[in-house]
């Protein structure tokens, strides 16, 4: 079961999302991975390292998703929701 709040954005793919095969580090560039890492509050290495994968699994588990560590569409939507919710307003 995925947790949704009434003010959440619609379930649409973020502009940065790319459907991925089994190798997430082959799909996203360093900049996108750093953005994901910043959103998940982990070290910004620009690589899909074990620490990042564990943070992704943690997010997936908290949101009721299968904790695979891979960024599927449901995971990408949840990452984007975190970005949108906690983005610094200029």
VOMAR-435657 format. One record per residue: residue number from 1; residue in one letter; z, y, x of N, C-alpha, C, O, CB in turn. Coordinates in pm, 1 decimal, decimal comma. Each point is the difference from the previous one (the first is absolute). Glycine has a CB too. Layout:
> NUM  A  Z  Y  X  Z  Y  X  Z  Y  X  Z  Y  X  Z  Y  X
...
***
This chain:
> 1  X  0,0  -117,2  83,4  0,0  117,2  -83,4  0,0  124,1  88,3  84,2  12,2  89,0  36,4  -136,8  -272,4
> 2  X  -212,4  215,8  160,5  -10,1  122,8  75,0  80,6  108,7  -69,2  -6,5  14,1  -122,2  -220,4  -80,7  207,3
> 3  X  302,4  143,0  -8,2  80,1  107,6  -55,4  -85,9  124,1  -15,7  -63,2  44,3  95,9  271,2  -139,4  8,7
> 4  X  -211,1  151,5  -224,6  -75,2  122,7  -26,4  91,5  100,8  -67,1  87,7  -37,1  -78,1  -304,0  -92,0  56,9
> 5  X  196,3  254,1  50,9  72,7  106,1  -65,8  -97,3  75,6  -89,2  -120,4  0,7  25,9  285,3  18,2  166,2
> 6  X  -114,4  43,8  -295,6  -86,8  66,9  -96,5  -83,4  111,2  62,7  -107,1  32,6  -51,1  273,2  -87,3  -124,0
> 7  X  -118,8  113,5  285,1  -73,3  109,1  63,4  -87,0  -47,0  116,8  -53,4  82,5  74,1  237,5  69,5  -142,8
> 8  X  -198,5  -282,5  85,6  -83,3  -51,8  108,7  -146,5  31,5  -24,3  -45,1  16,7  -113,3  211,0  -199,1  152,9
> 9  X  -238,0  189,6  70,6  -144,2  20,2  -9,6  -64,4  -125,1  -58,2  59,7  -107,5  4,9  -56,2  266,4  192,0
> 10  X  -122,0  -147,2  -250,8  -67,7  -118,4  -55,2  -25,6  -104,6  108,3  0,9  30,3  119,3  -108,2  114,5  -293,8
> 11  X  84,6  -267,4  130,5  -29,8  -108,3  93,4  -144,6  10,1  46,8  -86,8  -73,7  -47,1  257,7  -74,0  -64,9
> 12  X  -195,8  238,4  203,9  -133,7  13,8  56,1  10,4  -6,4  151,4  100,8  39,7  58,5  -178,4  99,4  -255,7
> 13  X  -26,5  -189,0  258,8  1,7  -19,6  145,2  5,9  134,1  72,6  -75,0  91,8  -33,0  -54,9  -305,2  5,5
> 14  X  219,2  225,2  127,0  2,8  121,0  82,5  -130,5  11,9  78,4  -66,3  -100,0  27,3  318,7  86,4  -8,9
> 15  X  -288,0  135,0  16,8  -126,8  22,1  71,3  -4,8  -71,0  134,6  -108,5  -31,8  48,8  90,6  251,3  -162,7
> 16  X  133,7  -244,9  175,1  3,0  -64,1  131,5  -4,4  -152,3  -8,3  -18,4  -66,2  102,2  146,7  261,2  -19,1
> 17  X  -112,0  -251,5  -201,7  8,8  -146,0  -14,7  -134,0  -67,1  27,0  -104,3  43,9  -48,4  287,1  -13,3  -119,1
> 18  X  -177,5  -138,6  246,2  -116,3  -83,9  27,8  43,0  -143,9  -25,9  97,5  -46,1  59,4  -193,8  209,5  114,8
> 19  X  25,6  -236,1  -262,1  35,8  -141,8  -17,8  -5,5  -69,3  135,1  -93,7  20,0  77,4  3,8  -21,5  -314,7
> 20  X  189,4  -79,0  264,7  7,6  -56,8  133,4  -5,8  -151,5  0,9  48,5  -66,9  -91,3  82,3  263,4  157,1
> 21  X  -190,9  -248,5  39,0  8,0  -144,9  22,1  138,3  -31,4  57,6  91,0  82,0  -11,6  -344,1  -100,8  50,7
> 22  X  269,7  -94,1  20,5  130,6  -42,4  53,3  49,1  87,2  115,7  116,6  -10,9  38,0  -173,7  -220,4  -107,4
> 23  X  -25,9  315,9  125,8  38,2  79,1  117,5  8,4  148,7  -33,3  -101,0  69,8  9,3  -7,4  -240,9  138,1
> 24  X  225,9  221,8  -186,1  9,3  141,1  -38,1  -29,3  96,2  114,0  -50,7  109,7  -23,8  216,2  -177,4  -144,2
> 25  X  -135,0  29,4  290,5  -22,6  89,8  112,2  -147,5  17,9  30,5  -36,1  90,0  75,8  254,8  -159,1  15,9
> 26  X  -304,3  -13,4  -148,3  -144,6  15,0  19,5  -61,2  91,7  -105,3  -114,9  41,7  14,5  107,5  -270,0  86,9
> 27  X  81,1  260,0  -205,9  -54,1  75,9  -111,8  33,9  147,8  9,5  -84,7  84,2  -29,6  102,1  -287,9  -110,2
> 28  X  103,2  236,9  179,8  45,1  138,7  2,8  2,0  55,4  141,0  35,5  -69,3  95,3  100,1  25,7  -297,9
> 29  X  -174,4  169,4  214,3  6,7  68,7  127,0  142,1  42,8  31,5  88,1  -5,2  -85,7  -322,2  82,2  54,2
> 30  X  255,6  -34,6  155,1  133,7  38,2  45,5  59,4  111,8  -85,1  119,6  -2,5  -28,6  -183,6  -66,1  259,4
> 31  X  -15,7  165,6  -271,4  50,2  111,7  -80,3  52,0  -44,9  -135,0  105,1  46,1  -44,6  -265,7  101,6  160,0
> 32  X  88,4  -237,0  -180,6  43,9  -50,7  -130,0  126,4  -82,6  15,6  91,8  10,0  -81,5  -328,8  -11,3  -0,2
> 33  X  242,1  -80,1  185,9  119,7  -81,3  23,7  120,0  90,3  28,9  110,0  -27,1  -48,0  -253,0  -162,0  136,8
> 34  X  123,6  295,9  -11,2  109,6  93,6  26,6  48,3  65,7  -128,4  120,2  20,0  -17,1  -212,6  21,5  245,6
> 35  X  0,8  -7,4  -319,5  39,4  57,3  -129,7  82,3  -100,3  -79,9  100,3  36,5  -61,5  -307,3  106,6  60,5
> 36  X  165,3  -268,4  1,7  74,9  -105,4  -69,5  138,0  -14,3  63,4  100,2  -9,9  -70,7  -315,1  -111,6  12,1
> 37  X  220,4  120,3  190,9  127,3  -13,5  70,4  92,4  117,7  -30,5  119,9  -19,0  -20,7  -235,9  -109,6  202,2
> 38  X  61,4  249,0  -184,2  80,1  118,4  -31,4  55,7  -11,4  -142,2  116,6  31,1  -24,3  -256,9  109,8  181,8
> 39  X  57,0  -185,2  -250,0  42,3  -15,4  -139,5  111,4  -102,9  -11,4  92,8  18,0  -78,8  -323,0  44,0  1,7
> 40  X  222,2  -169,7  154,9  98,7  -107,5  -6,1  117,4  21,7  96,7  86,2  -86,8  14,1  -270,7  -67,5  -80,6
> 41  X  186,9  269,3  132,0  108,3  36,3  92,4  18,0  -101,5  112,3  111,7  -42,3  29,8  0,5  158,2  -218,2
> 42  X  -222,6  -153,9  249,4  10,8  -85,4  118,3  -73,1  67,4  116,0  -71,0  98,7  -19,4  85,5  -308,7  -124,2
> 43  X  3,3  156,9  262,4  -58,5  59,1  120,6  -151,1  14,5  -15,5  -68,9  -93,4  -41,2  253,0  -6,8  180,6
> 44  X  -234,1  218,6  -105,9  -142,1  30,7  -14,1  -75,7  -38,7  126,6  -23,2  82,2  88,6  78,6  106,0  -246,2
> 45  X  -92,9  -315,0  163,5  -70,0  -51,8  116,9  -150,7  1,1  -17,7  -73,8  -6,7  98,4  270,7  -134,4  -50,7
> 46  X  -244,3  149,7  -172,6  -143,5  -4,4  -26,2  -56,1  -140,7  2,4  -121,0  -19,5  -11,5  104,4  244,3  109,1
> 47  X  105,0  -323,6  -82,6  -43,7  -140,1  -4,1  78,7  -73,3  -108,2  114,4  34,9  -29,1  -174,0  -31,0  276,5
> 48  X  -1,2  -103,7  -305,4  65,1  -78,7  -103,7  87,9  -104,1  68,5  -33,0  -118,5  5,1  -159,7  155,1  -168,7
> 49  X  306,4  11,5  216,7  90,0  -86,2  76,2  98,2  -71,5  -92,6  0,1  22,2  -121,0  -22,0  131,2  318,9
> 50  X  105,5  -239,5  -139,5  95,5  -78,3  -79,2  95,8  88,1  -79,3  32,8  -31,2  -114,5  -49,4  -149,2  284,4
> 51  X  61,8  290,4  -109,5  91,8  90,2  -67,9  -65,8  58,8  -125,5  63,0  7,1  -105,5  47,7  46,8  326,5
> 52  X  -234,7  -12,6  -209,8  -72,9  56,5  -114,1  -19,2  -105,5  -107,8  20,5  27,4  -118,3  -138,0  134,2  270,9
> 53  X  78,7  -280,6  -112,9  -20,5  -108,4  -96,3  130,4  -30,6  -72,6  -0,9  -24,7  -120,6  -183,0  -71,5  263,7
> 54  X  297,0  97,4  -70,8  129,4  -23,5  -64,4  35,1  110,5  -99,4  56,9  -27,3  -105,7  17,7  -94,4  310,6
> 55  X  -108,3  246,2  -171,5  22,6  109,8  -94,0  -88,0  -15,7  -124,1  44,3  27,2  -111,6  16,2  123,8  303,7
> 56  X  -183,3  -194,3  -173,0  -89,7  -23,5  -113,7  56,7  -111,6  -87,7  1,2  11,1  -122,6  -201,3  64,0  259,2
> 57  X  246,8  -181,9  -73,4  61,1  -109,7  -76,4  121,8  48,4  -77,8  19,8  -39,2  -114,9  -101,5  -124,2  286,4
> 58  X  163,4  248,4  -109,5  117,0  54,8  -67,5  -37,9  81,3  -122,6  60,9  -14,0  -106,0  56,9  18,4  324,2
> 59  X  -218,7  80,6  -203,3  -48,4  78,1  -113,7  -51,1  -92,2  -109,8  32,1  18,5  -117,4  -92,0  170,7  271,1
> 60  X  -19,5  -288,5  -115,1  -54,1  -93,4  -98,0  112,4  -70,6  -75,8  -6,4  -13,4  -122,2  -196,6  -18,9  266,8
> 61  X  304,5  -12,1  -73,3  111,6  -67,8  -64,2  74,0  91,4  -96,0  35,9  -41,5  -110,2  -14,4  -103,1  310,3
> 62  X  1,8  269,4  -159,1  70,0  95,7  -86,3  -80,3  31,4  -126,1  58,0  27,3  -105,1  50,9  70,5  307,9
> 63  X  -239,6  -101,6  -193,1  -83,8  34,7  -114,3  -41,2  -122,1  -82,1  -79,8  11,6  -93,0  -2,3  183,5  222,6
> 64  X  135,8  -311,0  -95,8  -30,1  -119,6  -78,3  -134,9  -61,2  31,4  -54,5  -76,6  -79,5  195,4  169,9  -96,6
> 65  X  -194,9  -59,3  293,0  -129,0  -55,6  42,5  25,1  -117,5  94,4  108,6  -13,2  56,4  -222,1  239,7  -81,2
> 66  X  13,6  -310,4  41,2  9,4  -111,0  93,9  8,6  56,9  142,0  -93,5  67,3  43,4  -37,4  -221,2  -200,3
> 67  X  240,0  129,1  231,0  18,3  59,7  132,4  -83,4  -67,7  109,0  51,0  -80,2  78,2  178,1  142,4  -149,2
> 68  X  -356,1  -28,8  74,6  -92,6  -59,2  95,9  -11,5  79,7  129,6  -34,3  -55,0  104,6  -89,9  -38,1  -296,7
> 69  X  152,8  222,3  184,6  -20,9  86,3  115,7  -141,2  53,2  8,6  -29,5  82,0  87,0  203,6  -209,0  29,9
> 70  X  -262,3  82,5  -205,0  -137,7  49,7  -5,7  -9,0  110,5  -104,5  69,5  -4,6  -101,5  -160,3  -220,9  173,2
> 71  X  7,4  322,3  -47,9  -14,5  110,5  -93,6  -110,8  -33,1  -99,3  -118,2  23,3  25,2  198,6  142,4  148,8
> 72  X  -38,3  -220,9  -287,7  -93,8  -22,9  -109,0  0,9  125,5  -87,6  70,5  96,2  30,4  -33,8  -351,1  -25,8
> 73  X  -114,1  254,1  -112,4  -10,7  118,8  -83,9  135,8  40,6  -57,7  33,1  118,5  0,7  -268,5  -183,4  -56,0
> 74  X  314,0  -29,4  5,8  130,6  33,4  -57,8  92,1  63,7  104,4  73,5  93,6  -31,3  -99,4  -283,2  -131,9
> 75  X  22,2  139,9  285,5  81,9  55,6  107,5  -48,5  139,5  37,3  81,0  90,2  21,2  -35,2  -321,8  64,7
> 76  X  -176,7  249,8  -77,7  -56,0  131,5  32,8  41,4  103,2  -104,4  32,4  113,6  34,7  -227,6  -224,1  79,3
> 77  X  194,4  72,2  -240,9  41,2  91,7  -106,6  145,9  39,0  18,1  34,9  117,0  -16,1  -202,3  -219,9  -140,9
> 78  X  253,3  6,8  190,1  142,1  30,2  18,7  22,6  89,5  122,1  84,4  89,5  -4,4  -26,6  -308,9  -102,9
> 79  X  -131,6  196,9  215,6  11,1  85,6  118,4  -42,8  142,3  -36,4  65,9  96,5  38,7  -109,9  -294,2  115,2
> 80  X  -65,7  210,7  -227,9  -47,7  131,9  -39,2  100,6  69,7  -91,2  19,8  121,0  11,0  -256,0  -201,7  10,7
> 81  X  298,9  6,6  -110,2  102,2  58,9  -87,6  115,2  55,6  82,0  51,2  108,0  -29,7  -114,2  -267,9  -152,7
> 82  X  104,7  85,8  286,7  104,4  51,1  88,6  -44,5  128,3  67,9  76,5  96,1  8,3  5,4  -329,1  28,8
> 83  X  -205,6  234,9  11,6  -52,3  120,3  65,2  2,9  117,6  -96,0  47,2  108,5  34,2  -193,4  -249,4  112,7
> 84  X  95,4  118,4  -267,2  -8,9  107,6  -98,6  137,9  48,1  -43,3  19,8  119,7  -20,6  -236,7  -214,3  -57,7
> 85  X  310,3  4,8  64,6  132,6  33,2  -48,9  79,9  78,1  104,4  75,6  90,8  -34,5  -80,8  -295,6  -109,2
> 86  X  -11,6  169,6  270,6  83,6  58,8  104,3  -77,0  89,8  96,8  50,5  33,5  107,1  94,3  -232,4  -126,8
> 87  X  -265,9  237,6  -17,4  -80,2  87,1  86,8  65,6  137,9  10,2  57,9  50,3  -96,3  -269,1  -175,3  32,2
> 88  X  200,9  183,8  180,9  52,3  135,1  21,0  -94,0  97,5  -67,4  -120,4  -0,6  25,9  230,1  -63,8  193,6
> 89  X  -55,1  147,9  -305,7  -79,1  100,4  -69,9  -6,1  125,1  85,5  103,2  49,8  45,0  -37,7  -143,6  -270,6
> 90  X  -185,5  144,8  248,4  -15,3  122,0  81,7  -5,5  121,2  -89,3  -12,6  112,2  49,0  -108,7  -240,3  128,1
***
